[in-house]
Amino acid sequence: MIDSVMASRTLRRKVAETRRAIAAAERARMVAEYVLESSAIGVVLVEGDGTVLAVNATARETMDRTALLAVRGQRLIAAAPADRAALRAAVEAMARAQGPQLDPGRYLSVALGDPAGGARLTLIVRPGPPYSPVSAPLRRTAVVIVRDPGLPATLPPGDLAALFGLTPAEARLAARLADGAGLDEAAVALGVTRNTARSQLQAIFAKTGVNRQGDLVRLLLGS
């Protein structure tokens, strides 16, 4: 009787521990997914032969917008025949390089381009998630990070104001400049005179510690 009670308690404890572990894993997954989507990072998890295991919303939106990358027959392929071999070779190499430990320095880059000189995509291909020797996968995976260099890296003015102590007007100007606008273009978009924009830019320079517009944009994007 005592042994039965002890066994029952042990079973309940193990079930509770398993539930907590599952809940923790689900929370970690949700946080990771949120961070990826809010950072506008496209990610595709593929097997060594290009078979797609997972793709996030940002990657799907980027593929639809640029038409340079697609999932066909459950495989990730470059739209341009000239780019397909490079992508396939990078995925195969990084899948083979997958191991039990993370190696941040190991990756291959692949540039996809429109033959007509239009859209471009930059792909960073890394080994798949690390695994323990006991659970080594039968088929290795690779992670394809998708970035559209033509997409402006929009920075919220509120964040810039908080980071650098800018006024709301200065932060709106800084955000426009970070998106690639010139000073005159930003002034028109914000409905201020060029002289006002120049005064705001000088104030931004003073608060950020830079004195050139190019240096300012690099600082803002790096933040």
Number of C-alpha atoms within 10 A of each C-alpha: 6 7 8 9 10 11 12 12 12 12 12 12 12 12 12 12 12 12 12 12 12 12 12 12 12 12 12 12 12 12 12 11 14 12 12 16 16 9 11 17 17 22 23 21 23 25 21 23 17 22 17 20 14 10 16 15 16 20 23 17 12 21 21 12 12 18 16 19 23 18 16 12 9 12 15 24 21 22 19 15 9 12 17 15 13 16 24 16 16 23 29 20 19 24 25 17 18 23 20 15 11 14 14 8 7 12 18 18 15 17 13 22 19 14 10 6 7 9 17 19 22 17 22 19 26 27 29 24 17 14 14 10 10 7 8 13 12 6 10 20 30 29 25 29 17 23 21 21 11 12 12 11 15 13 19 13 20 14 14 20 18 12 13 15 14 21 17 14 14 20 25 20 23 27 24 23 22 22 17 15 15 12 18 15 14 22 19 12 12 14 11 13 13 15 11 12 21 15 13 19 22 17 15 23 16 11 12 17 13 15 13 11 18 12 13 20 19 11 14 18 13 7 11
